[in-house]
Structure formats: C-alpha cells, structure tokens
C-alpha cells in the first residue's frame, strides 16, 4: 500500500454527514501526504536520523527547502498536521468541523501536494534540483 491510498477513505469521509466523518477525513488526508512525502525522502536518499520525530523531520525537511515549490508542499504538510491534531485531540472545540468545508479542503490540499511530488519525480533535472534543495 502507498500513502495516497488514504485519499480514498479521506474523500469518502469528507462527504459524510457527521463531525466524526469530517474529523476522520482530516486525519486520513494528513497521512496520505505524510506517507507520500516520507516515501519520497527515502527514495531521494534522505536518511531519517535515529530517535528523530519522523513527523517533524518530514515536515521540516520540506519547509526548510530552498525551493519555493517544495516549501509549499511543506506548508501543506504543516497545515494538515495542525488540522489532524485539532481533529483528533481537541474534541471540545468543533469550530472547524461544523461542516465538511475543512475536510474537503484537506483532501484537496493533500491531493495537490501529492501531485506536485509526482511532477517533481517525473522530471530528472527537476528532481536533482529538489534533492539538492533539501539535503542537510
């Protein structure tokens, strides 16, 4: 299985009729992008240091890139992890989950960022630039 497979249940949940559906959709949207970004880093030869918080490592590696497009992917990861954290850990606050709006946005953003990763990987020259922009 690959990370993007989580987009299927994320989409299904985003059109559900309850707050629980929309909160769960946010989580699956995050994990779809997180897993794809992690797999990309591994394919690109970026090693994850032992005992490193893997979620922070992936997010920060993209955010601290010198490439604007890669930074945008990092911003997507950052937004989605924040939304997932709110969805999973702040059950008393329903503000963002009173409708399907945020879950639909999360699915769309995750899908967009994964497509950007695919486009980067389809162009060897562009991929080399991106790898250079994220190497420590």
Secondary structure, 3 states (H helix, E strand, C coil): CCHHHHHHHHHHHHCCCCHHHHHHHHHHHHHHHHHHHHHHHHHCCCCCCCCCCHHHHHHHHHHCCCCHHHHHHHHHHHHHHHHHHHHHHCCCCCHHHCCCHHHHHHHHHHHHHHHHHHHHHHCHHHHHHHHHHHCC
